[in-house]
Every structure is written in C-alpha cells, then in structure tokens.
Amino acid sequence: MFVITVDLSKPGSALHNLQYWINIVREASTKLFQKLQTSNPELASHVEKLVNEKWKAHEDARRVYALLVPIVIVGTKYDVLA
C-alpha cells in the first residue's frame, strides 16, 4: 500500500503534486510487479487476476488504469485553506 499526502494549503499545486506522486507510485509498482513476474509468476498472475476481477464490473473499467497496489490519498492542511 502507498500513502500519498497532498498539501491543501496550496490548492493551485495540489492536483499537479497528486499526479506527480501517482506517476511515481505507478512506476515503482510496475517495476516491483515485473520483479514478481520473474521470481514468482504464479503469484503475479494471481495478483493480476484479483485486480482485474475487482474492476471488470465497474462502469469506468475501460477508462481507469488500475494499479496493482492500493493507494490512500490524504489531504492535509485543509484548515489553512478554509
């Protein structure tokens, strides 16, 4: 699991920063998954199947790039914005 924190006291940069960190997570998880495919292809196949099963019935399944790891996004410093 990855946790991304977004500083909401600077709303103009929040989305840019979130996109940046999601790309970092995507690259890291892709590299880790490639290593898993090499070391344990059966487990990698199982993980991929679980993710695909979870998203296949979702209405946005064709428009979403599902990562193989969960991400939690936390907004911080909202009180500064308010």
Backbone as CSV, one residue per row, in Angstrom:
resi,resn,N_x,N_y,N_z,CA_x,CA_y,CA_z,C_x,C_y,C_z
1,MET,0.841,-1.169,0.000,0.000,0.000,0.000,0.889,1.236,0.000
2,PHE,0.467,2.218,-0.768,1.145,3.503,-0.790,0.216,4.560,-0.216
3,VAL,0.770,5.506,0.520,0.012,6.628,1.054,0.605,7.897,0.461
4,ILE,-0.256,8.698,-0.164,0.160,9.970,-0.749,-0.524,11.077,0.041
5,THR,0.256,12.051,0.492,-0.339,13.196,1.173,-0.301,14.396,0.236
6,VAL,-1.378,15.152,0.241,-1.499,16.320,-0.617,-1.697,17.543,0.272
7,ASP,-0.865,18.545,0.087,-0.935,19.787,0.859,-2.054,20.651,0.284
8,LEU,-3.158,20.761,1.023,-4.304,21.533,0.542,-4.209,23.020,0.870
9,SER,-3.141,23.433,1.542,-2.987,24.866,1.819,-2.565,25.614,0.558
10,LYS,-2.119,24.872,-0.450,-1.751,25.458,-1.746,-2.587,24.772,-2.830
11,PRO,-3.855,25.151,-2.946,-4.763,24.433,-3.842,-4.353,24.480,-5.309
12,GLY,-3.620,25.486,-5.696,-3.196,25.603,-7.086,-2.204,24.536,-7.506
13,SER,-1.491,23.974,-6.552,-0.498,22.944,-6.885,-0.906,21.546,-6.423
14,ALA,-2.040,21.423,-5.773,-2.452,20.142,-5.199,-2.641,19.067,-6.272
15,LEU,-3.343,19.380,-7.332,-3.592,18.386,-8.368,-2.303,17.999,-9.088
16,HIS,-1.468,18.976,-9.387,-0.186,18.696,-10.038,0.659,17.769,-9.168
17,ASN,0.734,18.080,-7.872,1.522,17.254,-6.954,0.947,15.844,-6.847
18,LEU,-0.372,15.730,-6.806,-1.005,14.420,-6.740,-0.689,13.596,-7.989
19,GLN,-0.792,14.205,-9.146,-0.474,13.500,-10.390,0.986,13.057,-10.414
20,TYR,1.867,13.918,-9.940,3.290,13.583,-9.885,3.508,12.324,-9.042
21,TRP,2.939,12.295,-7.840,3.165,11.166,-6.941,2.454,9.907,-7.409
22,ILE,1.317,10.043,-8.057,0.656,8.859,-8.617,1.531,8.246,-9.706
23,ASN,2.167,9.082,-10.516,3.083,8.561,-11.541,4.288,7.849,-10.907
24,ILE,4.799,8.392,-9.822,5.912,7.755,-9.113,5.471,6.383,-8.588
25,VAL,4.291,6.318,-8.004,3.762,5.058,-7.486,3.551,4.072,-8.634
26,ARG,3.019,4.556,-9.748,2.792,3.680,-10.907,4.107,3.077,-11.392
27,GLU,5.143,3.900,-11.517,6.444,3.399,-11.969,7.028,2.387,-10.983
28,ALA,6.949,2.710,-9.689,7.509,1.811,-8.670,6.750,0.493,-8.628
29,SER,5.431,0.558,-8.682,4.660,-0.681,-8.610,4.843,-1.518,-9.869
30,THR,5.017,-0.885,-11.019,5.271,-1.626,-12.258,6.603,-2.357,-12.173
31,LYS,7.632,-1.696,-11.665,8.941,-2.346,-11.512,8.869,-3.516,-10.538
32,LEU,8.166,-3.306,-9.422,8.033,-4.378,-8.443,7.251,-5.558,-9.019
33,PHE,6.222,-5.260,-9.792,5.428,-6.329,-10.383,6.239,-7.108,-11.414
34,GLN,7.078,-6.411,-12.163,7.946,-7.102,-13.125,8.907,-8.048,-12.407
35,LYS,9.435,-7.615,-11.271,10.306,-8.490,-10.479,9.534,-9.693,-9.955
36,LEU,8.285,-9.460,-9.540,7.458,-10.552,-9.048,7.158,-11.549,-10.163
37,GLN,6.923,-11.056,-11.375,6.670,-11.939,-12.507,7.869,-12.852,-12.777
38,THR,9.063,-12.322,-12.554,10.275,-13.111,-12.767,10.480,-14.128,-11.645
39,SER,10.295,-13.676,-10.412,10.593,-14.548,-9.271,9.465,-15.514,-8.934
40,ASN,8.219,-15.095,-9.149,7.088,-15.948,-8.787,5.930,-15.688,-9.754
41,PRO,5.994,-16.215,-10.966,4.976,-15.931,-11.978,3.567,-16.359,-11.569
42,GLU,3.474,-17.405,-10.772,2.158,-17.863,-10.329,1.495,-16.835,-9.425
43,LEU,2.242,-16.291,-8.484,1.712,-15.257,-7.594,1.385,-13.994,-8.377
44,ALA,2.239,-13.614,-9.304,1.991,-12.423,-10.124,0.699,-12.575,-10.909
45,SER,0.481,-13.729,-11.460,-0.745,-13.990,-12.206,-1.965,-13.908,-11.293
46,HIS,-1.828,-14.422,-10.091,-2.924,-14.370,-9.122,-3.261,-12.923,-8.739
47,VAL,-2.242,-12.127,-8.472,-2.449,-10.715,-8.111,-3.134,-9.977,-9.257
48,GLU,-2.660,-10.189,-10.468,-3.244,-9.536,-11.634,-4.711,-9.956,-11.822
49,LYS,-4.983,-11.208,-11.593,-6.358,-11.705,-11.709,-7.260,-11.045,-10.673
50,LEU,-6.787,-10.902,-9.439,-7.573,-10.266,-8.388,-7.923,-8.826,-8.741
51,VAL,-6.946,-8.093,-9.256,-7.183,-6.694,-9.629,-8.173,-6.616,-10.778
52,ASN,-7.996,-7.472,-11.779,-8.908,-7.459,-12.927,-10.330,-7.830,-12.526
53,GLU,-10.469,-8.793,-11.638,-11.799,-9.189,-11.159,-12.478,-8.041,-10.424
54,LYS,-11.703,-7.307,-9.650,-12.260,-6.205,-8.866,-12.803,-5.103,-9.769
55,TRP,-12.138,-4.847,-10.887,-12.501,-3.727,-11.749,-13.391,-4.089,-12.922
56,LYS,-13.513,-5.363,-13.260,-14.191,-5.718,-14.504,-15.656,-5.288,-14.541
57,ALA,-16.344,-5.247,-13.420,-17.753,-4.869,-13.399,-17.966,-3.368,-13.199
58,HIS,-16.904,-2.632,-12.968,-17.031,-1.191,-12.713,-17.372,-0.460,-14.004
59,GLU,-18.228,0.531,-13.913,-18.659,1.252,-15.113,-17.536,2.018,-15.806
60,ASP,-16.494,2.350,-15.089,-15.361,3.076,-15.674,-14.170,2.164,-15.964
61,ALA,-14.380,0.875,-16.015,-13.274,-0.082,-16.163,-12.433,0.186,-17.403
62,ARG,-13.036,0.632,-18.469,-12.277,0.889,-19.701,-11.498,2.206,-19.649
63,ARG,-11.862,3.074,-18.730,-11.212,4.385,-18.659,-10.219,4.496,-17.507
64,VAL,-10.142,3.479,-16.679,-9.300,3.522,-15.484,-8.082,2.632,-15.679
65,TYR,-6.922,3.159,-15.317,-5.706,2.351,-15.285,-5.538,1.885,-13.843
66,ALA,-5.937,0.667,-13.573,-5.887,0.145,-12.212,-4.462,-0.268,-11.864
67,LEU,-3.987,0.251,-10.758,-2.677,-0.158,-10.263,-2.812,-1.465,-9.504
68,LEU,-1.728,-2.160,-9.363,-1.737,-3.449,-8.681,-1.556,-3.314,-7.178
69,VAL,-1.461,-2.092,-6.702,-1.332,-1.837,-5.270,-2.355,-0.787,-4.863
70,PRO,-2.871,-0.876,-3.647,-3.802,0.150,-3.193,-3.076,1.453,-2.873
71,ILE,-3.780,2.557,-3.097,-3.252,3.886,-2.782,-4.250,4.592,-1.875
72,VAL,-3.744,5.198,-0.821,-4.548,6.036,0.052,-4.079,7.470,-0.163
73,ILE,-5.016,8.384,-0.425,-4.674,9.792,-0.631,-5.227,10.577,0.551
74,VAL,-4.334,11.312,1.215,-4.699,12.068,2.402,-4.475,13.548,2.120
75,GLY,-5.513,14.349,2.304,-5.384,15.800,2.176,-5.023,16.401,3.516
76,THR,-3.964,17.208,3.543,-3.530,17.826,4.795,-3.632,19.338,4.689
77,LYS,-3.641,19.988,5.821,-3.655,21.444,5.950,-4.900,22.084,5.337
78,TYR,-6.016,21.364,5.358,-7.260,21.926,4.837,-7.694,23.131,5.684
79,ASP,-7.366,23.107,6.970,-7.736,24.203,7.854,-7.083,25.514,7.421
80,VAL,-5.921,25.463,6.808,-5.243,26.657,6.319,-6.009,27.245,5.150
81,LEU,-6.568,26.392,4.312,-7.329,26.820,3.143,-8.646,27.473,3.548
82,ALA,-9.296,26.920,4.564,-10.633,27.382,4.969,-10.640,28.707,5.626
